[in-house]
Amino acid sequence: MYLIGLTGGIASGKSFVAARLAAYGAVHIDADQLARIVVEPGTPALDAIVDEFGEEMLRPDGTLDRAALGAIIFTDDERRERLNAIVHPAVWQRTRELIAEAEVLDPHAIVVYDVPLLAEAPEDRRLTFDLIVVVQASSETRVKRMVATRGMTRAEALDRIQAQATDAQRLAMADVVIDNDGDRGATLRQLDDLWQRVSAAEAS
């Protein structure tokens, strides 16, 4: 098995890169999706969030009100760390299970662990990655994308960026950097090259 850690700042285009690698044949494990699953109604993580942040974090149907929680954690470092301490271990446990399952199904699988907070999460850094890929786009490009596609104000977009690791912190981890600040064609050419590289490495 060949394990890729895929990361990048919010709105850098990481999801596009992950989807492309999955189309090539990679097994895609999405930490954001797992983070939603581990806080579904009835889970220990959701109970812990309610204990920490209050019943107002729940919608009438008992699901997590992500907007209400986001309004708190993206402007308060301490409370964000408290949330991470609840959610990250649950995601980490499920991630390990999925990686093990992928290897059992195909010992030669190329697995992409798609994780936005790789630079921030000590649990994820315990994984032994064969390659860490960072998707990079300028802060201004990312702000424009969030305003255009997510309905955020410029201030809200900047809050999201500032709540994450810096570009320098992510780039310091990178074995490969995918520049996604330009057109899609340029990004796809980089991904073609990346897939050829990892396919050859896994086969060797």
C-alpha positions as CSV (number, residue, x, y, z in Angstrom):
1,M,0.0,0.0,0.0
2,Y,1.1,3.5,-0.8
3,L,-0.3,6.2,1.6
4,I,-0.5,9.9,0.5
5,G,-1.3,12.6,3.0
6,L,-3.2,15.3,1.1
7,T,-3.7,18.7,2.7
8,G,-4.2,22.4,1.9
9,G,-5.8,25.5,3.3
10,I,-9.5,26.1,3.1
11,A,-10.6,26.8,-0.5
12,S,-7.2,25.9,-1.9
13,G,-8.8,23.3,-4.2
14,K,-7.9,20.2,-2.2
15,S,-11.3,18.5,-2.9
16,F,-10.7,18.9,-6.6
17,V,-7.3,17.3,-6.3
18,A,-8.7,14.5,-4.2
19,A,-11.5,13.8,-6.7
20,R,-9.0,13.7,-9.5
21,L,-6.8,11.2,-7.7
22,A,-9.8,9.0,-6.9
23,A,-10.7,9.1,-10.6
24,Y,-7.2,7.8,-11.4
25,G,-7.9,4.9,-9.0
26,A,-6.8,6.0,-5.6
27,V,-8.8,5.0,-2.4
28,H,-10.0,8.3,-1.0
29,I,-10.5,8.8,2.7
30,D,-12.0,12.2,3.5
31,A,-11.3,13.5,7.0
32,D,-14.0,16.2,6.6
33,Q,-16.6,13.5,5.8
34,L,-15.4,11.4,8.8
35,A,-15.7,14.5,11.0
36,R,-19.4,14.8,10.1
37,I,-20.0,11.1,10.7
38,V,-18.4,11.0,14.1
39,V,-20.7,13.8,15.4
40,E,-24.0,12.3,14.1
41,P,-26.8,12.1,16.7
42,G,-26.2,9.4,19.3
43,T,-22.4,9.6,19.0
44,P,-20.1,10.1,22.0
45,A,-18.5,13.1,20.2
46,L,-21.7,14.9,19.7
47,D,-22.6,14.4,23.4
48,A,-19.2,15.8,24.3
49,I,-19.7,18.9,22.1
50,V,-23.1,19.6,23.7
51,D,-21.5,19.2,27.2
52,E,-18.8,21.6,26.2
53,F,-20.6,24.2,24.1
54,G,-24.3,23.9,25.2
55,E,-27.6,22.6,23.9
56,E,-27.8,25.6,21.5
57,M,-25.3,23.8,19.3
58,L,-28.1,21.4,18.3
59,R,-30.8,21.9,15.6
60,P,-34.4,21.0,16.5
61,D,-33.8,17.6,14.8
62,G,-30.9,16.8,17.1
63,T,-28.2,17.2,14.5
64,L,-25.2,19.5,15.0
65,D,-25.7,23.1,14.1
66,R,-22.4,23.7,12.3
67,A,-23.0,27.3,11.6
68,A,-23.6,28.1,15.3
69,L,-20.5,26.1,16.3
70,G,-18.4,27.7,13.5
71,A,-19.4,31.2,14.7
72,I,-17.8,30.4,18.0
73,I,-14.7,28.4,17.1
74,F,-13.4,30.5,14.2
75,T,-13.0,33.5,16.4
76,D,-11.8,31.8,19.7
77,D,-8.6,29.8,19.6
78,E,-9.1,28.2,23.0
79,R,-12.6,26.9,22.2
80,R,-11.5,25.7,18.8
81,E,-8.8,23.6,20.5
82,R,-11.5,22.2,22.8
83,L,-13.5,21.1,19.8
84,N,-10.5,19.6,18.1
85,A,-9.8,17.6,21.3
86,I,-13.2,16.0,21.0
87,V,-13.4,15.4,17.2
88,H,-9.9,14.6,16.2
89,P,-9.4,11.4,18.2
90,A,-12.7,10.0,16.9
91,V,-11.7,10.8,13.3
92,W,-8.3,9.4,13.9
93,Q,-9.7,6.1,15.1
94,R,-12.0,5.7,12.1
95,T,-9.2,6.7,9.7
96,R,-6.9,4.0,11.0
97,E,-9.7,1.5,10.5
98,L,-10.4,2.6,6.9
99,I,-6.7,2.5,6.0
100,A,-6.4,-1.0,7.4
101,E,-9.5,-2.1,5.5
102,A,-8.1,-0.7,2.2
103,E,-4.8,-2.5,2.6
104,V,-6.6,-5.8,3.3
105,L,-8.8,-5.4,0.2
106,D,-5.8,-4.5,-2.0
107,P,-2.2,-4.7,-0.7
108,H,-1.1,-2.5,-3.6
109,A,-3.7,0.2,-3.1
110,I,-2.8,3.9,-3.4
111,V,-4.6,5.5,-0.5
112,V,-5.2,9.3,-0.3
113,Y,-5.9,10.6,3.1
114,D,-7.5,13.9,2.5
115,V,-7.1,16.0,5.6
116,P,-7.3,19.8,5.8
117,L,-5.7,20.1,9.3
118,L,-2.7,17.8,8.8
119,A,-0.3,20.5,10.1
120,E,-2.5,21.1,13.1
121,A,-3.4,17.5,14.1
122,P,-0.8,15.5,16.0
123,E,-2.9,12.3,15.7
124,D,-2.7,12.4,11.9
125,R,1.0,13.1,11.9
126,R,1.6,9.7,13.6
127,L,0.7,8.1,10.3
128,T,3.7,7.0,8.2
129,F,3.0,8.7,4.8
130,D,4.9,7.7,1.7
131,L,4.2,11.2,0.4
132,I,2.7,14.4,1.7
133,V,1.0,16.5,-1.0
134,V,0.1,20.2,-0.3
135,V,-2.4,22.0,-2.5
136,Q,-1.4,25.7,-2.6
137,A,-3.3,28.8,-3.6
138,S,-2.8,32.4,-2.5
139,S,-4.9,33.8,0.3
140,E,-6.5,36.3,-2.0
141,T,-7.5,33.5,-4.4
142,R,-9.0,31.5,-1.6
143,V,-10.9,34.5,-0.2
144,K,-12.4,35.1,-3.6
145,R,-13.5,31.5,-3.9
146,M,-15.1,31.5,-0.4
147,V,-17.0,34.7,-1.2
148,A,-18.1,33.4,-4.6
149,T,-19.0,29.8,-3.8
150,R,-19.8,29.7,0.0
151,G,-21.6,33.0,0.4
152,M,-19.1,34.3,3.0
153,T,-18.1,37.9,3.6
154,R,-14.5,38.8,3.1
155,A,-14.0,39.1,6.9
156,E,-15.5,35.6,7.4
157,A,-13.3,34.1,4.8
158,L,-10.2,35.7,6.4
159,D,-11.2,34.4,9.8
160,R,-11.3,30.8,8.3
161,I,-7.9,31.2,6.8
162,Q,-6.4,32.7,10.0
163,A,-7.8,29.9,12.1
164,Q,-5.7,27.3,10.2
165,A,-2.0,26.7,9.9
166,T,0.0,29.1,7.9
167,D,1.1,28.4,4.3
168,A,4.6,28.2,5.6
169,Q,3.7,25.5,8.1
170,R,2.0,23.4,5.5
171,L,4.8,23.9,2.9
172,A,7.4,22.8,5.4
173,M,5.7,19.4,5.5
174,A,5.3,19.0,1.7
175,D,7.0,16.4,-0.4
176,V,5.0,17.7,-3.4
177,V,3.2,21.0,-3.9
178,I,0.3,21.3,-6.3
179,D,-0.1,24.9,-7.4
180,N,-3.8,25.5,-7.8
181,D,-3.7,29.3,-8.1
182,G,-4.1,29.2,-11.9
183,D,-6.2,27.4,-14.5
184,R,-7.5,23.9,-14.1
185,G,-5.5,22.7,-17.1
186,A,-2.2,23.5,-15.3
187,T,-3.4,21.8,-12.1
188,L,-4.4,18.7,-14.1
189,R,-1.0,18.5,-15.7
190,Q,0.6,18.5,-12.3
191,L,-1.7,15.8,-11.1
192,D,-1.0,13.6,-14.2
193,D,2.7,13.9,-13.2
194,L,2.0,13.1,-9.6
195,W,-0.1,10.0,-10.4
196,Q,2.7,8.7,-12.7
197,R,5.2,9.2,-9.9
198,V,3.2,7.4,-7.2
199,S,2.1,4.6,-9.5
200,A,5.7,3.9,-10.3
201,A,6.7,4.1,-6.6
202,E,4.0,1.7,-5.5
203,A,4.9,-0.8,-8.3
204,S,8.6,-0.8,-7.4
